[in-house]
Amino acid sequence: MGSSSPNWKQLDDYAFTDSLTPEGWCWEFMRRNPEYRRDYADAQSDFSPIYNPPMLEGESLSAYLTRISKDGVEPVRIRRMTFYANKWHMTPNLSDPYGDDLPIFQLPYPLFADWEDIGGLFHPDANDNSDEQNLAIAPQVQEPRFPTLTFDLTLPLKAQVGQALALLKELKWEGKIPKKSNLMLSKFVRYIRLLDALEMHTKTKDIVNGIEDYQNLGTTVASEYQAQDTVSDNKKAAMLLMNNPLQLLS
């Protein structure tokens, strides 16, 4: 993307995506997120620290410390740039959304464990003294319908447990844990072009006429509606990836 944004109408402007890693795709969606851009701008313009628990609007530092001490909580003073870097799961500092530097992401926990890595962790019950137990000395393979999550015990657990619940609710039963190979990489270029077009407040009709994949759908009056529906569906998918790009790394 760099300092000069690609022209969403020109497919050649997106040729750089041919060599993108999952981290690169994650960054392409994240850097287009308006909230990320606002956080970056705030970190660049405001050098005051951020306190956790947060200060109330208009509250002085002395009043804040008095209030927090009554609750028996130890306040944490965080550099603003570091706070936002932690929020977006990257190593400080935040990367410029219009620059060329790829951030170093810190994968959030919990994560789905890789089946290849956990196959040897499940054994028969060691307290079972039956002959069957004595013969069953090989590791037992965990069934896919029982997903295994890994947690980082050095990080706050409350947030990780909440994320675990969200992951499990989103997980659809298909007989296996989704893998990175299932990502529809062929659609990602269309998605980021669509996001770039929407940033310019482009109308759906103009998007259909400007992106080849949609042009092929809108050659008749009836298919034009299909093309517009496809744009609408792709917009939802693109927004989901823009708002949660780290799913591309999990």
Secondary structure, 3 states (H helix, E strand, C coil): CCCCCCCCCCHHHHHHHHHCCHHHHHHHHHCCCHHHHHHHHHHHHCCCCEEECCCCCCCCHHHHHHHHHHCCCCCEEECHHHHHHHHCCECCCCCCCCCCCCCCECCCCCEECCHHHHHHHECCCCCCCCHHHHHCCCCECCCCCCCCEECCCCCCHHHHHHHHHHHHHHCCCCCCCCCHHHCCHHHHHHHHHHHHHHHCCCCHHHHHHHCHHHHCCCCCHHHHHHHHHHHHHHHHHHHHHHHCHHHHCC
